[in-house]
Amino acid sequence: MSADDFQNPLTAKIVAFLREIGLELIACPIDEQAKTLMPGVSVRKGVIVVDESKLKYPGDLLHEAGHLAIVPSGRRNRLGWNVGQKAHEEMMAIAWSYAALVHLGLEPSVVFHPEGYKGHSQSLIENFTAGRYLAVPTLQWIGLTYEKENAGIAPYPHMIKWLAD
């Protein structure tokens, strides 16, 4: 299935980007009984599973992708529906997803929607748009971005690369 097969243009745009950077996504029904953290999105052995009929917020794909992107491929391929159990990885996924939405020219509310982030979406939007970022030193430490301009390369939210390896 290609990104063109998704009905929602925003979902198709996000799926195309994620595939372009090397993440695997499949469109497949997600059983009502399946464990998921977000409607219509799950992860199985490092693959993002999308049930577009249940996907409430396409930006959730960027957040889940952030969890996969920040870990080495050997670990990525073992991750399941409950990615992001470690606080520092959750913060890195949030920062990664913000960089991705900037790269795609999307509004912050696409990722930081009212039903996400335990009621703190608006404060995340305010902080990121004001340049008060979180987890950038950790993203720099794993080689994805620079906190400050380095050798002529723009700093975060510009990314040097999108995947940890």
Backbone hydrogen bonds, N-H to C=O, Kabsch-Sander energy under -0.5 kcal/mol:
donor,donor_aa,acceptor,acceptor_aa,energy
5,D,2,S,-1.7
6,F,3,A,-1.6
12,A,8,N,-2.5
13,K,9,P,-2.2
14,I,10,L,-2.3
15,V,11,T,-2.9
16,A,12,A,-2.4
17,F,13,K,-1.9
18,L,14,I,-2.6
19,R,15,V,-2.4
20,E,16,A,-2.3
21,I,17,F,-1.9
22,G,19,R,-1.1
23,L,18,L,-2.5
26,I,48,I,-2.5
28,C,26,I,-0.6
28,C,50,V,-2.2
31,D,29,P,-0.6
34,A,31,D,-1.6
38,M,41,V,-0.7
41,V,38,M,-1.8
42,S,49,V,-2.1
44,R,47,V,-2.6
46,G,79,L,-2.2
47,V,44,R,-1.6
48,I,24,E,-2.6
49,V,42,S,-3.1
49,V,47,V,-0.6
50,V,26,I,-2.9
50,V,48,I,-0.5
51,D,40,G,-2.5
52,E,50,V,-0.7
54,K,51,D,-2.1
55,L,51,D,-1.2
56,K,39,P,-0.8
56,K,54,K,-0.6
59,G,110,V,-0.6
60,D,57,Y,-2.2
61,L,58,P,-1.8
62,L,58,P,-0.5
62,L,59,G,-0.7
63,H,59,G,-1.5
64,E,60,D,-2.5
65,A,61,L,-2.4
66,G,62,L,-2.1
67,H,63,H,-1.5
68,L,64,E,-1.5
69,A,65,A,-3.0
70,I,66,G,-1.4
71,V,68,L,-1.1
75,R,72,P,-0.9
76,R,72,P,-2.9
77,N,73,S,-2.3
78,R,75,R,-2.0
79,L,75,R,-0.6
79,L,76,R,-1.3
83,V,80,G,-0.9
90,E,86,K,-2.0
91,M,87,A,-2.2
92,M,88,H,-2.0
93,A,89,E,-2.4
94,I,90,E,-2.1
95,A,91,M,-2.3
96,W,92,M,-2.9
97,S,93,A,-2.6
98,Y,94,I,-1.8
99,A,95,A,-2.2
100,A,96,W,-2.3
101,L,97,S,-2.2
102,V,98,Y,-2.2
103,H,99,A,-2.5
104,L,100,A,-2.1
105,G,101,L,-0.6
105,G,102,V,-1.1
106,L,101,L,-3.0
110,V,107,E,-2.1
111,V,108,P,-1.0
112,F,108,P,-3.0
113,H,111,V,-1.5
116,G,113,H,-2.1
119,G,116,G,-1.1
120,H,117,Y,-2.1
121,S,116,G,-0.7
124,L,120,H,-2.0
125,I,121,S,-2.6
126,E,122,Q,-2.6
127,N,123,S,-2.5
128,F,124,L,-2.9
129,T,125,I,-2.6
130,A,126,E,-1.2
131,G,128,F,-1.6
132,R,127,N,-3.0
133,Y,131,G,-1.1
139,L,135,A,-2.1
140,Q,136,V,-2.6
141,W,137,P,-2.3
142,I,138,T,-1.6
143,G,140,Q,-1.8
144,L,139,L,-2.6
145,T,139,L,-0.6
150,N,153,I,-1.8
153,I,150,N,-2.1
156,Y,146,Y,-3.0
158,H,155,P,-2.1
160,I,144,L,-2.8
161,K,144,L,-1.3
164,A,69,A,-2.7
